Amino acid sequence: MKKLLIAILAASVLAVGAQSGNDLFQKALLMERTEGNLPEAIKLYQRIVDKYAGDRKLAAQALMQMAQCYEKLGQAEARKTYERLVRDYADQTEQVEMARAKLAALGESRSKVAGSAMAVRRIWSGPEVDVSGAVSPDGRYLSFADSETGDLAIRDLETGKNRRLTNNGKDSRAFAWGSTWSPDGRQIVYDWYDGRVGKNGWLMSDLRIMSLKTAESRLLYRSRDGEEVNTYDWSPDGKYILAEVTKFDRSSNMALISVADGSVRVLKTQGWSHARFSPDGRYIAGGRPPRKGIMEQDVLLLSLADGLETPLVEHPADDFMLGWSPDGNWVLFASDRSGAFGVWAIQVAGGKARGVPQLIKLDMPRITPMGVTRNGSLYYGHAPLATDVYVAKLDPGTGKIIGPPELAVQRFEGLSAAPAYSPDGRYLAYVCAKGPMNYMASPTQNILRVRSLETGAEREFCTELYGIDTPRWFSDCGAILLAGHHDSRIYKVDTQTGQITAILRDTPGVIVRDHDISADGKAFYYVRVEREKDLCQILLRNLENGEEKELYRAPAAEQFRISRSPDGKWLAFLNRTDNRVLRIIPANGGEPRELFRFEQKGNWLITISWTADGKYILFSRPDSDDAKRALWRVPVSGGKPEKMGIEKECESVSAHPDGHLLAFSLGEESTNEVWVMENFLPGLKAAR
């Protein structure tokens, strides 16, 4: 699919005649990020530097990307390219500062590993790779969830063979998730989802322990309604499981669960991310999750003897826990303090940090820690859920996309989504996450950003929401409506004052699936799902008095996506079941009218939006011949749907009011990988 997209975009660039420098830069970015062809991307960046030297800003950006490609390839040309950027482009302040930081980090990293045999190598890759598990203490095996059946499984890293430990069956709704090994390597504790669904719509999980000797599994902790339990670590003495119990209201307890009898001792009423026992069992280190108004994490230490909590790593950057060195003298963490994520270490003694953090390796991907072995090797997974915001030009006559989509948000690579143009066309709102996006990393709490299309200036609005969907602008552009679909809350964000007001709170047993604002800004639409009642409703709620009016109802499985027409007269909605039906209904209620229906197997994401003139509805669906997902449009007046020109499912599509631009987010296809970093710990003598 990646190669097909690259070919389509490259052909589109060539079709418009001679390439501009920006066209070539976009092509190089696609070659680098989507195709992963770094050598070819380097050639394109070099062409930009040679051919468009007069455009110093563009040339400096090309040199920066070229140097990063060299660095990913482990080639010495990276340093030379950074030095060239600093030497020849002193007027390009932003790029020069980044290059200097890279050079400083490269120098520091090199000095730390001089004379050592530090190595970073990939040990497993492919679509079947799961990174929610852990490495065994001796480094021989990996636990993981089998992607085909959901079974708990282990992989022999010496032979490359996989073995399922449970017998789930392909058609079962149950599946394993996170897992951790006992200190002696004879047992595995794992999260087990058996298909139970709580009143809040969450899948409920249990903790189970598998004996590798007997191949028998036993229940350790059974979650109650509205709970989800996830394992963190196994205590060094083998007596306790460190776990997080999350409740419907997003509160969570970090607790010790007795291996002997399943009894629970709550340690903290707010869970940490990637919490890990110290090798002597006296402390727990973990990442403090994002707080209101602060997205970046810090690393904290908890004393089990007296409950004292001590900061280990406090920094404006985003820092999250990776693990302990086997001797307990170092805590490993990831940080973006140098402008890119890297692996760092802080020395610990007597429950306190000593000295300053030391850089181990820079320019790491956003990783998921999978454990540190007895010999000091760090295992980690890379399972990116990279999403970026793009903008494409539209032909005013045909309404089709012309030319290749251009990356609209470069600052938060792989972390931006859900774009929405303001009604006056002066702003672009989008959502981004500063923390790691992979599914076992830190919580994907989001922030809202609003960019002025006239000046390029951006404002940032932090929220308490998880899983924010498309921002919805009020018609006067003075506020934005947001919904958090993991929290089932809806907020109004004042774009002038920054004030965030909750206008719909959590209700036990209720899930909010989508939302939009009325044309006059006095009410909002939302999709309300109650599984227990098997009910899905589209409701119109008055902002002043809270009165609600039902516009449509259906079984809970429908889980509609909705979108209001630009003139405010209609509401379009599309269901999520295999038999998809696109309908419109008068915005204040009435009889719905069917526009189009199609089959779409699987629970794919749903995209629904309107063109700027209100004559077409945009949606995603599979191709009729080869099941590829693409962006389509269908006339509101009736007629056959037609393709827009993007052979990949777009998310959160937004048309600019002038009808000439289309913003959307695209998720990059990726291959999951497991890596190991060896012989890297400062001052540590590896001992098997």
Secondary structure, DSSP 4 states (H G I P E B T S, - for coil): -HHHHHHHHHHHHHHTSSPPHHHHHHHHHHIIIII--HHHHHHHHHHHHHH-TT-HHHHHHHHHHHHHHHHHTT-THHHHHHHHHHHH-TT-HHHHHHHHHHHHHHHHHHHHHTTS--EEEEEEESTT---SS-B-TTSSEEEEE-TTT--EEEEETTT--EEESS---TT-S-EEEEEEE-TTSSEEEEEEEEEEE-TTSPEEEEEEEEETTT--EEEEEEPPTTEEEEEEEE-TTSSEEEEEEEETTS-EEEEEEETTT--EEEEESS--EEEEE-TTSSEEEEEEPPBTTB---EEEEEETTT--EEEEE--SS-EEEEEE-TTSSEEEEEE-TTSS-EEEEEEEETTEEEEEEEEEESS----EEEEE-TT--EEEEE----EEEEEEEE-TTT--EEEEEEES--TTTTBEEEEEE-TTSSEEEEEE-SS--STTSS--EEEEEEEETTT--EEEEEEEEESB---EE-TTSSEEEEEETTTTEEEEEETTT--EEEEE---TT-EEEEEEE-TTSSEEEEEEEETTTTEEEEEEEETTT--EEEEEEE-GGG--EEEE-TTSSEEEEE--SSEEEEEEEETTS---EEEEEEE--S-----EEE-TTSSEEEEEEE-TTT--EEEEEEETTS---EE-S--S--EEEEE-TTSSEEEEEEEPP---EEEEEES-STT-----
